[in-house]
Amino acid sequence: MASAPPVGAAELRAAFLSLQVPHTETVRAAEAWIKDFWMRKASPAAFFFLLEHDTDDSVRQMSGVLVRLRIHAYIRKFEPATLAHVKSLLLRRLAEEPERPVRVAICAVAAAVAKTHLATWPELLAFVGERSSSASPQDRETALLLLSAVMESAVSAMLPSLPAAVPIVGRGLCDTDTKVQIQALRASTQALHMIPSNADLDPFKPLVPHLLNVVGSCLAGRHNDLAGDAFEALHDVVTGHMGLLTESMQTLVTMLVQVVGSSAMEVATRDKASLLLMDIISARPVAVTKMGIVPHMLAELLKVTSDLDVDPMEESRAALLSQDKAAGSGVAAGSATTAATEGSGPALAAMPLGSGYDGGGETNAVSVAARVLEIMALHIPGRTYYPLVFDAVASCLKNPDWRVRYAGLMLVSVSADGLKTAMRDNLEPLVNAVLTPLALSGQDSARPVVYAALYTLGKLGEHVSNFLLKHADTILPPVLACLSDPDLLIQDTAGYAIELLADCEAASSLPAHADALMAAVGGCLVSPHAAIRLRGVMLMGSAAIGIGADFHRFMEPSVRALMPLLSVTDPSQLELRGYATDSMGYIARAVGREAFKPVLARTDLIARLGQNLELADALASGGVGGADGSELGVADTLRQLTFAFFASLAPVLGDECSTFLPSLMPVLKQFLSMARVHYEDREMPLGMGSEANASVRSMGAGFQGENSTPDEFAAEDGEDDGDDHAKTAVMHMEDSDCRSQAMHMLGALLSAVGPPMEPFLSDVISMVANNLLFYDEAVRENAVLSLGFACRCAAKCDAASGDAVTPPPGHPAGTVVSVEPAKLGMGPRASKLAPEAVMTLVERIGKDEEAGTAAAGFHAICTILSDLGPVPMGPHLASFLGVTYDALNERLPSQYPDEQDDDDDQDANGSYAIFDEMYDALGMLARRAGPALWAAGFDRFWPAYVTFANRERSDMDQAGVLGCLSDMAEGLGNAPGWVEAVLRDGLPLIGKGLGSSSAALQRNSLVALGTVLSAVGAPAAGVVPRIMPPVLVMCERKAGCTHHVVDNAAACVCRIMRTHASVADVPQAVRAVVAALPLQEDHAEDTVVWGAVAELAKAGEATTVGLANAIVYAAAVALEASSGSKPNARGLILRAVCNLAATNAAAVTAAIAALPAEIQPRMSARVAAVQGGTDIVAAAAAMPAAGAAAAAAGAAATSP
């Protein structure tokens, strides 16, 4: 390039200047000329000439900007000498250029050149190093400008030089000039983004403290956007290089809390800060706790959530009223009513829980703070965090400012999921605290507080309903009263709270309130407000589940109320029709087959549900209502709730579903094959491509014959990109929730129905196979579960046809001898399907990166093992143990050992579900396969399990490890090799668990100890004298143990006594067991404990006979309970007394005579009935609830 102006340079300069003329035509003409010249061969020389020589700042800047846009096209055609000249020119201009905007443009050009030529341009990094040490602030800023641009544009080329660039960035962060600091902050964020996964972090650690200092300065000044960029970069650090933040964690967390709590902060910056804060809490909860900053965080976030400047009820109340308008005008209510699904909150969920946070609408400080509080509850160790939460709530509820009381209740609601275990153990004071404002009786003048209390009870009902309903007498009356409150939103939220409280099949305290509850439901159904009528319909289904069998009293009026709703065709009323359908299914579950069959016989219920599906199809296709697609959500809701009804009905009717299967199954097949499915390219986990399809197609073809997997559903083969991902075409559908419910219904039918499903099994396998590859995890989970149920169905068909149960050809039985009989066994149908199913399930576990799908795979394998026995596992045992080994090593709950806290709350936070299902599958495999499993490959798997079991983890997860060990011991028994292994490796694990302070871990340790020692037999005799004393202490309630632990300790002693009576101190053991009677909580152990007492009494064991008074009293109290022990266990309780009477009649007669007057006659009558020949189980049958309660109360008052 010559020093004289090249061709076109003068014209280009004139065009640039014309762009600044305030005349439209002149600007358009200049733009057209530049665009044409830009593509000419002579343009590079002109652009570079102006960039180097022109005296006008704007001309130089525009030249640089346009060169950057075309530089890659230019340099491909440059001769080496020309390229060298350009490199030199760019660095020279950066050194000489006085104007910052021009320097920024030149840096962008240089970075673009460096992207492909950095390796041959050592002068660039040398320039950066030299200028970064200059005495001139402008030079230092320029160096960092250039470094930032190169790191952003030329990431791959820059990686080898990254460690050398870090000190330059560090000096810039410590610079005394603000502009240099800010530019260094930009460079440091780029550097953090670039850190490779396997990098040595030591060179980068000094950056973080200085970076945070500059971020603080940016937040104090006017550079919030730069602070937000830094938070975004630190997000990458948290997810990949947490070690960098160790020394600066407290400073960072404190800063983030301040940003999240600032209402003056820019929305984007606050959001980025909250995401980073939640990442840190999720990744390092124990580290955050140890900082001592959690109380401060909680206090600051509560201040934010109490800073309400609007009525929190207004928006939701308006949404409810809008449903009245929609219902009156005949326009589909759409999203407002869709929000009121089962388990959902009031319409639009008005509590400040992050409204707009997960999409839709701008976030605000209240919603962001609430979301952070929710994450804290999910991850901060509950035993540390719950007392802080409770104290904060109690303090808030005493505050005269209604907004603070509202925030306190909101804190309970957002914490309910994460702290559910701690709340269960301390529920009464929490309930009293929530009711303290007397909000529910209308004495709180602030209506939002009434609303918040109701909403909070609903959230507690969602997560701890089994425990909350113990306080039903306190909670339900005021909540029911709120259903008649004049405020529409109060009514709806009260219905929401009752719905979640009642929707619990263990709600034993609810029948006492059944009349009041159903009266309230009736009031909702005749409300003038559409939203309340909808809530009433939903509440009826929940009430049916909660009331249980006693609901038969209300069945007829309930069916009469619901049936007319199943005839509406107005699009605005179809959601009401859908929820009426759902509630009808709940009623069927509650009252059972014999009570519900007459309803089916005398009504056209099934026909109306068929019309549901027809209406849904018409809506989806635009045949009903408008054609703008707004009806699609209503159609999906109607279809989904109809599928839910049949899923509820299937286990009630069982094989009697045959009457409607011929009509239902074609509809289901059509839906799961509907044309709304389309393909979408996306990154998916490895295994969703060719390898996954191989087993899926094999499974389908093996069972279907001609009906192979349809091409339109088969995912296309993908190519492994070397990073555990494959790019594949996968199925996508908008209504994945509806599809998931359809798969759930299919699974329910397969599980509950036998031979009537046989004509549809071919189609069923096709539907299951298709959905194993669906993009939505919930659909894949249900498809995986359905595969296990399909095997159950095939086995039922085999059993019904009388086909011989034999191992299939090629599957040797020698390695899979079943010691515990399978529930169904295998015939030709199951033999054809089950091995292919196991192969597919094993593959899904190994290749689906979502923990939920893998957990479903383990569950399905457990189902197959339970129903069919171990034969299907035979050829796939090594693969199954292999993927299980991988799960043990790769799906750990936390990657940081110090983050494994002894906290039962952590069991529900994501990855723990896979371990629970894995333990069940391993245990079932051992119990079904028996001792032969050890030599068939389990001996090679055991060391991996021991290594896994010895890792630091939460107590709840370790309890699962020991529960699985119990099942293994039960199945493997005294297999050679296993005995030595379990005594060597298993007993230390059990001993550690016994010494834990966690009740869950103590309980499973006791079960494992008793099972291992009794199963192993004589080789364990030497352990018994050493291990028994601490267990006996637990039995005698001397160690501050919970009732559950005492019950399990008693059962452990009984298991050991049965096998090791010769080395156990039987008299001492008997005294300890009797001290634990009657069992208070774990009635599953009644059979073991009372069975042992009955045997000892029959044998006339002296200590047992001598404790006749205590045994008879404990038995009488246990038999007075209307719930708890099952019939056979109750029979054993009475058998123990009768055996004592046979050994020492006088002692038993005296013991019965000494019983409290309230229970003495019944106990005497029971013993006499057995002695007179009455069946012992019938004689021990439970009394009516009222009589039992009175008897138990009297017994407790006079306990010896």
MOWOSUL-V505816 format. One line per field, one symbol per residue. psi: psi as a letter, one per 20 degrees, with the letter a starting at -180 (. if undefined). burial: 1 if it has 16 or more other ideal C-beta (glycine too) atoms within 10 Angstrom, else 0. A space follows every 50 residues. Layout:
psi->???
burial->???
This chain:
psi->prhqprpigghgghgghhijploghggggggggghghhiqhihgggghgh hhiqipghggghggghghhjhhhghhiqqghgghgggggghghhhhphpg hhhgghhggghhghhijhhkmhhghhgggghijqiphgghhgghgggggg hhhlgghighjghhhghggghhhjqipghggghhgghhhgghhipqhkqp ighihihgghghghgghghhcklhhhgghghghhghgghhlhhhigijgg ggggghggghjoiiqqggghghghggghgggghlhhggghhjiggggggg hhggiimpjroiigghghhghhhggghhijpphchghhhlrpirarpjmi qmjkpihkqnqqrrhghghhhghghghhhpphhghghggghgggggiipi ohhggghghhhggiihghkhghhhilhghgghghigikhijjiphohhhg ghgggghghhhhhkhhhhiikhhhggghghhiijqhpghggghgggghgh hhmoijmhihhhjgghghghghhhhjqiphhhgghgghhgghhgghhbhi ihhjgghgghhhghhjiqiphijhhggghhgghhhhgghghrghhhhhgh hirkghghhhhghgggggghijipbrjjihighggggggghghhghhhhg ighciiihhighhgghgggggijqiiprqpprprqpijcggghghghggg hhhhdhmrpqhiipqqprppjjkkqppqprppphlhgghghghggghggh hhpdhiigijhghghgggggiijqhphhggghggghgghhhgghhhgghh ijqqoqqqpinpihjlpphopqhhapahghhhgghhggggggggghioip hgggghghghhhgggggiaighifijgggghghggghhhilqhqiohiio qmoihiijmeihhhgghgggggghgghhhahihgijihhhhghhhggghi qprqhghhhhghghhggghhghckppghggghhghghhgghghhiriphg hgghgggggggghhhhbhijhihghhhgghhhghhjkijkqrhgggghgg hggggghhhlhhiqngghggggghhiqqphgmihigggghggggghghik pggghhkgghggggggghihpireqrghhhhhghhgghhghhgnhggggh gghiqqhhighhgghgghgghjjqphhghjqqrqgghgggghghghhkp.
burial->00001101100110110100000000000100110011000011111111 11010000111111111100100110000001100110111011001000 01111111111111101100100110110011000001111111111111 11110011001100110111111010000111111111111111100000 00111111011111101110001101111111111111001101100110 11111110111100100011111111111111111111100011001101 11011111000110011011111101100001110111111101111111 11111010000011111111111111111111111101110110011000 01111111111111111111111100100110111110110001001111 11111111111111101110110011011101101001111111111111 11110011111111001101100110101111111111111111111101 11011001101110110000111111111111111111111000110011 00001001110110111111000110000011111111111111111111 11110110011001101110110000100000011111101110110011 10110000100011100100000011111111101101111111111111 11110111011011111111111111111111111111111111111110 00101011001000111111010111111110111111111111111111 11111111111111111111111111101111111011001111000011 11111110101111111111111111111111110101101100110110 00111111111111111111111010011011101110110011010111 11111111111111110001001100110011011110001101111111 11111111110011110011111111111001101111111111111100 10011111101111111111100110001111111111111011001100 11001101110110011011000001101101100001001101100000
